[in-house]
Amino acid sequence: MTRIDRSAAFERARSVMLENDRGSYTIPTKGLYPFQWNWDSCLTALGQRHFDEDRAFTEIETLLAHQWPDGMVPHIVFHVDDEGYFPGPGVWRTGRPTPTSGITQPPVLAFVLRRLVETCRETAKAEDRARAMLPKANAWHEWFYAMRDPKGEGLVAILHPWESGRDNSIDWDEALAGVPTEGVEPYVRRDTTHVDASHRPHRSDYDRYMWLVQRFRSLGWDNAQLHDASPFQVVDPGFNAILIRADEDLASLARRLGASEIAEVAEARVAKARKAFARLWSEKHGQFVCLNRVAGKLVDSASVGGLLPLLAGLGTAQQQGLLAKRIREWRARSRFGVASHDPADPRFEPKRYWRGPVWIIVNYLLIDGLRRCGLDDVAGEVVADSMALIEESGFAEYYDPTTGEGLGGGNFTWTAAIIAELLTSAEA
Ligand code: GLC
């Protein structure tokens, strides 16, 4: 991109972020997602900091203000009423002062917070705000290992596909098949009134999503019970890698801010998780894959979740090289990278949400991971694809990797935020 193109693209990204700004939090997009989402908000702060540092901190503080007493940071905060989204607060019934959902999402918060502090202009102010957030981030990370790894194996399970952030990935098919649908209360989906139904999860998946919500609700959202009571327990390499990286970043930030006790416990969690991680490697696929904890076996599904361990520098140097090779192979089979699932798999669907489409936020996490592992050439290719997609199709929710078509919600906040972030970093 030329210099002028870059500043025009940045301005467009900024106007999307402003359009979706609700004062102290930002909605992902109008219509489809009218509340605050956990990992959307954190990644949004990365973009906001380039034009309003204060506002970026506020985004994360608002999310943390709704942390549960047990440490969980919920996946949605329902700040306002809006009938346009299902399942709303009346379905979750979590009993929180401001309604929230009852599950969580990938913990990118500390990863973002570190970046905010390290690159801010007003250092003293940023450090004070970050210092106040450290114990909260630490409580959330601790919650994961206490509640989602009850046997102390060093890896955490998600109990609902929505927790992964990759809602209907092929990764969940096998474990979801073990979730019943009997007794699911009648419901009306809203997502398919906003966007093309053929791009969204199937009804049969949705019934299972709802069954799990009802099951957890019937247990009063008591996290001490949910793990063992769930027929869906999946160890996602992408999710665990994000948690490990977040703990590394939390430790580094805590050391900088003089909170050595937090740094030590975070470092201990990282050390344990790193050792456990090797069991998620699949020789067959040459990448990491999910572990179905209920069945006690690896899942035969090569998704982008299995490439995300680059973000935490996991695996041997040779394995990291193989992950980069996967990215190149997938790019060679589609016009734009990085598809959310291996395009060579017959189950790949280029337009159906997390079963094939490219997501710019995932590209960003991969770019960071590739650079960390010294795989800069491949990182550069993923940056170039990301820029080409927004040039061609604007700030969409996700993109068809075979055509570059923008799909899902339009003027999407985190897509804009990540493009702003990439545009302002020297390598873009
Ligand atoms: C969808 C995505 C999830 C995201 C949310 C809001 O549910 O799968 O990752 O957080 O939309 O954008």
Residues whose N, C-alpha, C, O or C-beta is under 5 A from the ligand:
A	BS01	GLC	P28 Y33 W37 D40 G165 R166 D167
